[in-house]
């Protein structure tokens, strides 16, 4: 048995740095079948326990090994409504692949690559109309349509998952999106070269074909309140509005021109197509020397986008070392191949500006690692008198996002946590308002796509139980809303 899974083919750094086309090319048919045949088909598959959306992983892999790709994608979609997305951006190496029994002696099964293969096979092998035709394609007939209406607020991964699962159960689901395109972070937050927008839109079309109605340009909390939705006949509401509030460092100079939050930078480039200026009228004012502060996947996305937009130097400024970087290993490697320069053990102190109000440097201080902090990682400690200036003309702050406050700040009856997150029961996703559920980044702060999808699934089950058994006990009593 081969001890290594196949390496995902990528376009060369020299080629891909010139455009926003996809970097990873996916497994060939031969590679996928050979990899699927390595699966042990465990009787007690630990990989399934590591999957937030509960995919029957050995079963879909078995079908790929047999060459029955149609059965493989059907098995995937019994649990996962967005397999083409997850196959590209889900951190399988920290979840299902990490739990794979083979990982103890050799490479785990490349579950993510196989999931992408099955989803891409479906997209390539069927025409558009056939692919998104009946909901029953997923291996079971949907329940007789219910007249009970459910509102899902936010069309990111949590909202899409919750809406699709409820539609499969037979509910009349309406998905409300504040922007002109659905997808949430999948559309505006992840670069085209990592997650092509046509893939996102294909997945959204599938959800719509399940019977989900989509209303864009509807900012719930402003255009409509939760009370309005209840008055319009919605029996329950799921909130999946994500983490759209950027965080800054709180240091001098962050108000200078060419200081961006990661949210603004990526939204301009992804959703508003700044990378196609002047054909799309959304420019982005970026210099030639860029500092990206942070070391997660979002920071790596910002750095790689800046390089594609013509930056001559892009620095990743991080106060810990490479070993503590939260970004995926493959994203770090891709960024390094494309020319990103890492400045580890470095903490920004002041964003320096010129007389015209533009960035012309980033004053930093060197750090050393001390005892572990509450996160379990070594705490970075400043080294006295080690200040220096990094020569940059653009700063992108990618140190995390907080929950989107637009709905919660006008709905005081929703119980909130310290960072503005909606407090929910972790199993049922119930909020402090009866009939209102929430999940994803609005409850946890910024997290992974697959984690949000898992919350969407749990919420859908809880909503179904709530609507089919109105006398069941709920965690909280619903007060009169004050919107």
ABEGO torsion letter per residue (X at the ends): XBABBBBBBBBBAAAAAABABBABAEBBAAAAAAAAAABAGBABBAAAAABAAGBBAAAAAAAAAAGBAAAAAAAAAAABABAAAAAAABBAAABAAAABAAAAABBBBBAAAAAAAAAAAAAAABBAAAAABBAAAAGBBBBBBBABBBBBBEABAAAAAAAAAAAAAGBBBBBBBABABBGEAAAAABBAAABBAAAAAAAAAAAAAAGBBBBBGBBBGAABBAAAAAAAGBABBBBBAEBABBBBAGBBGAABBGBBBAAAAAAAAAAAGAAAOAABBBBBBBBABBBBBEABAAAAAAAAAAAAAGBABBBBBBABBAAABABBAAAAAAAAAAGBBBBBGBBBABBBBBAAGBBAEBBBBBBBBBBBBAAGBBBBBBBBGABBBBBBABBBBBAEBBBBAAAAAABAABBBBAAGBBBBBAAAGBBABBGBBBBEAAAAEBBBAAAAAAAAAAAAAAAAAAAABAABBBABBBBBBBX
